[in-house]
Amino acid sequence: MTHGAHKMTFEETRDNTTAIEATTIEADAHDKIVAEARRESEERNGYDDEPEDDGQPSEYEEWQDYMGGDDWDFGEYDQGGY
């Protein structure tokens, strides 16, 4: 045995293990409560994982229209002479 080392008794080990298990159970319960609260908050705020299709063009499409479309070939093949 090294100087200052303390060998835990069965009761101390049991109490320590019980305390660790209680902490783990409490943490798991907390995680469940937080997940449920987040889900309820998202439902109240109308959050949805699916993007809403409101019929409006995307920002990408708006910029393509503004900048002259997304003509990837810069009109090279518009005349049909390819």
N, C-alpha and C positions, 0 to 999 in steps of 0.2 A: 504494500500500500504506500502511495506517495504521500508526502507531507501535505496536510490540509485536505486530502481527498475524503469525501464522505460517501460511504456506501449506503445507498437508499434501502430502507426496510421495505418489506412487502406492502405494508400499509401506505407508505409514502409513494411507492411506485403505482399502486392501485389508484390513489387519489390523483396523482399527476396524470395518469392515463384517462381517468374519468373527466378531469378538467379539460384535457385536450379534445376528447370526444364531444364534450358539451360545447366547446368553442366552435368546432367544426360544424356541428348541427345548427348552431345559431347563425353561422356564416351562410350556410346553405339556405336556411329559411330567409335570411336577409336578401340573398340573391333572387329568390323566388318573388319576394315582395316587390323588389325594385323592378324586375321584369314585368310583373303584372301592372304596376303603376305606370310604367312607360307605355305599355300596350294601351291601357285605358286613356292615357293622355293623348296618344296618337289618334285614337278613335274619336275623342272629343274634338280634336283640332282638325279632323278631316284628312289626316295624313293617310296616304295610300301608297303601296309599293309600286303600283302600276302608274306610269305616266298618263296624264289625262289628255285625250285627243279632243281638243276644243275646236278643231277645224282651222286653226291659225297656222301659218307656216312657221317652221322652226327658225331660230336665229341664223343658222347656216343658210337656209333657203332665202331668207331676207337679204343677207349679204351677197349671195350669188346673183339675185335679181338686181341689186344695187350696182354691183360691180360688172354686170354684163353676162350673167349666167355662169354655168359651170361647164363651159365648152372645153373639155379636156384636151382636144386636139387643136385648139385655137382656130377652128374653121378650116383646117387643112383638108378635110374630107367632105366639106359641105357641097362641093360641086359634083361629086360622084365620080371623079376621074381618078380613082385609086386603083 
